[in-house]
Amino acid sequence: MALALQTFSTVKDANAALKAAGTRYLGGGTLVVRATNEGDVSLSSFVRSTEPSLSTIAVSGGKVRLGASVTMATVARHLELGTLSPAARAVGGPAIRNMATVGGNLFAPAPYGDFTVALLALDATVSTDGGDLPIETFLAKRESNHAIVTAVGFALPAGGGFRFLKVSRVKPKGVSVLSIAAVLEQAPDGVVSSARIALGCMADRPMRAKAAEKALAGRPLTSDGIAPALAAVAEGTSPITDPIASAWYRSQVMPVHLGRLLLGQVTGMETKA
């Protein structure tokens, strides 16, 4: 079946075209084109927009705005976004990163969506032409979202406050066994004053580890200090089972890797799964 591609200069016009049956928005294409190649006959037409703001990165006063069409490769090499580079580089290999977009990653099902795990820990806001939503709210109802994502925004954490880890069996572009992102704030005495911890592959979409966050608050980042958080991290999770790993295995290794991340023993990508 032949597929049509409609290109519009504005998001408004592209959004209007999406109301037709069988249409799907095309960003980098790493999700929707693969679905088509795998036999998804519900698609008859792709819609895309070339509005310049979709491909813009703005960094000012510690605030970041990433247009939805910005690619992982662009984020990874941006001089002011070094904090996010490990998360961007965790998405596939070079060919995928040259195509995969910030907006598209928000819709990636587990075991994909590693960059979204980082955005969730950063408490990002997702912008559409219909308004802004906290990322946690957006993810909870992303399948019913009928507006084009235009950007994500977040504040850059203080130096050393952001940590990210992807665990994979194959480096550098293996599918995730799990991924973890954390934003930690510490008092001068080293005690954690606040924590946001996001998990990938522990549900069908990135999720917060709220029980672990609560258990970590007021405690130092020592082996004894983080023990309650490691014991609580599985609370509320529903790990996926796929050819990479079982739900049981993911639940067993999650505390191990979270502990290593919190203690600063590893960052970026780890292949020991």
N, C-alpha and C positions, 0 to 999 in steps of 0.2 A: 504494500500500500504506500502510495506517495504521500510525503509529508510536506505541508506548506510552511513557510517561514515568513512572518510579518514583522517588519521592523518599523518602529515609531520613534519620533524625535523627542517625545515627552512621555513621562510615566503615566500621566493622565490618559493619554490616548491608548497606551498599551493596556492599561487596566480596563478600559472600556472594551477592548477587543477580547479580553479574557472571559467576558461574560458568555461568549459563544461556546456551545458544547464541543468537547474534544480538544480544547485549547489548553496549553500549558506554557508557563513562562520559562524562557530559556536564558539562563545566566551563563555559567561556564559550560554547562551541558554534561558534566560528569555524572549527574544523577538521571536526568530525564532522557538523555540520548541513550544511555545504557539500558534504561527501562524499555525504550523503543526497540533496541537491538535484541532484547531478550523476549520480545513478543507482546508488549503491552499494546493491545489493539484499541484501547480507549483514546489514544492520542491521534489526532488528525492534523493538528496545526500547532506550531510553536510561535510564541510572541516574545519579542524582545524590545528593549528601549535603549537608545543611544544618548539619553540625557546626560550631559557632562558630569553633573553632581554625583551620579552613581559610581563614577570611577575616581572620585576625589578623596584624598586623605587630608584631614586638617588636625593639626596638633597645636594647641595654644593654652597657656596657663595650666598645664597639667591635665587638660581635657583632650580627648581624642574623638574624632568622628571618622568612621570608615564607611565610605560609600559601599553599597551592597555589591557592586560589580568589581570591587578591588579584589585582586587575586591573592592567593596565599604566597606566591612568589614575591609579589610587591610588598606585602607586609614583612616577609622574612628579611628583605634587604633594606628596609626603610631605616635610616640612621636613628630616628627618634623613637623607634618601636622595638628596640633591642630586647626589651622585657618580653615581648610577645613572640620573638623569633622562634624559640623552641616549639611553641604551639603551632605556629604556621608551618614549620618544617616537618612537623609530625604528620602532616596530611599528604599521604601518598609519596610518589617519587617526583622528580623534577617536571616531567611531562604533565602530571596531574596538577601540581602546584601552579603551573603556568596557566591552567584553565579554571581550576576550582576557585569559587568566589566566597567572600564573606557571607553574602546572603544565602547562597546555596547550601553552605555548611550548616546553617540553622535548621534545615529540613532533612539533613542526613540521618538515616536511622542507624541505631547501633548495629554493628560495632564501629561505625564511622561517626563523624561529628566531633573529632578531637578538638578543633579550634573553638567550637561552641562550648565545650567544657570550660575552656579558659574564659570565655566571655561570661559564662554563668558565675564563675568565681569572682569576676570583676564587677558583678552587679550591673551589667550593661543594660542600656535601653534600646529597644528595637523600634525603629521608625518606619512607618508606612505612610502612604498618602492619606490614610485615614486617621493618623495620630501616632502617638508614642505609647509603648507598653514596656513595663519591666520584663526583662528576658524570661524570668521564671513564669510569668503569666503567659507570655507569647508561646513558650514551649509547651505549656499544658494544653493549648488549643491550636497548635500550629496546623493540624490537618484541616481545620475549618477556616483558616485564614484565607480570605479571598482578595486581599489587597497586596500589592507588590511591596516587598520590603525595599526601602530606599537607603537605609543606613543603620549602623549601630554606633552608640556612643557610650563612653565610659571614662572614668578618671584613672590616670596612671597611678599605681600604688607607690608608696615611698620605697626608696632603694632597698632591695632585698625582701620586700614584703610579698612579692608574687613568686610562686613556685609552681612548676609544671612537670609532669612526668607521664610519658606514654610507655606502656609495657607491651612489647611485641615479640613474637618468636623469630621474626626475620627483620634484620636491619639492612637498609634504612627505610623501607617502604612497606613493611608488613602491617597487616590488619591488627587492630588493637586487641590485646587480651583485656586490658583496662587502661583508663587514663584518669589522672587526678590533677586538679588544679586547686591551689589554695592562695588566699590573700590573708596575710596575718599582720596584725598590729600588736606591738609589744611595748610595755612600759619600760622606763629606764632600767628597772631591775631585772628585765628579761621575761617577766610574766606576760603571757598572752592576754591582751585586753579585748581583742575581738578577732574572730576568725570566720571566713567564708570558705567552705570546702565543697568542690564540685566533683562529681564522679561520672565517668563514662563507662558504658557496658554493664552498669549495675541496674539498669532498667532499659526500656525501649528507647529512651532519650536521656540526655544528660540530666542529672538530678543533684540536689543539694544533700549533703550529709549533715543534716541539722542536729541530730543527736551527738555526733562527734564534735561539731562546732561548740555546742553547749558544754560538753564534757571538757573541752580544751580551754575554755575561758577561765582565766584566773590561775592558770598553771604554767610552769616553766617548760621550755622545750628541752626536756631531758627525758631519758628513757622512762623514769618513774612518772614524770609529769604528763607524758602523752599516753600512758597506759590506759586510762579511762576512755580516751577518745578512740583508741584502737579497738577497745572492747565494744564500743557503741557504733562503730562505723557501718556495720551491716544492718542496723535498724532501719526498717522501712524500704530496704532495697529488694529488687526482684531481678537478679542477674540473668542475662540472656544465655542461652546455650546455642552454640553454632559450631562449625567444623574446627574453629580455632581453639575453643575451650568450652567446658561445661559450666553451667551455673554454679555447681558445687565447687569447682576449681576456682572460679573467679571469687567466690565468697571466702575461700580459704586464703588466697594470696593477697587479697585487698589490704588487710591490716598490716601485712609485712611491708608492702610497698608504700603505704601511707606513712608508716613509721619511718622508713628511710627518707621519705620526702621531708617530713617534719623535722627530722634531725639534721637535714642538710647533707645527707650522705650521697645523694644522687639528684640530678636534674636533667630535664630534656627527654632523652629516649633511653630506655633500658631494654635489652634483649633477653635477659634472664627471666623466663616466664615459668 
